[in-house]
Amino acid sequence: MSAIDELLARAQQELGLRVTPQEAAAVQEAGGLLVDIRYAQLRERDGTIPGALIVERNELEWRLDPTGAHRAPEATHHDLPVVIVCNEGYASTLAALSLRQLGLHRATDLTGGFQAWRTAGLPVLS
């Protein structure tokens, strides 16, 4: 097993609960935040999730830290339910764990990423 595979497995274990596309949609509907960390080329190719906050991965911690000067207006408090979405559900696990380390204790990620969302037939903006 490669070092990154081991790191990902540890991160998945530490993160625990990850959500399905339907559960992510329910989090969003209940006022939680879906955060799309895919890079622009993937968003242009595949579309986006309606209402998702788009934050490139290299800015994520700065934009989601409720105490930070560079936070997104949506990053209002540490109790905010946040679901991180990457393309296939790998980078999002590492990103969600990083947000938990910042105190966003309800951060998790979408199992299977954007591709699982689309395959589940949930709304996508082209």
ABEGO torsion letter per residue (X at the ends): XBAAAAAAAAAAAAAEBBBBAAAAAAAAAAGBBBBBABBAAAAAAAEBBBGBBBBBAAAAAAAABAABAABBAABABAABBBBBBBAAGAAAAAAAAAAAAAGBAABBBBBGEAAAAAAAGBBBBX
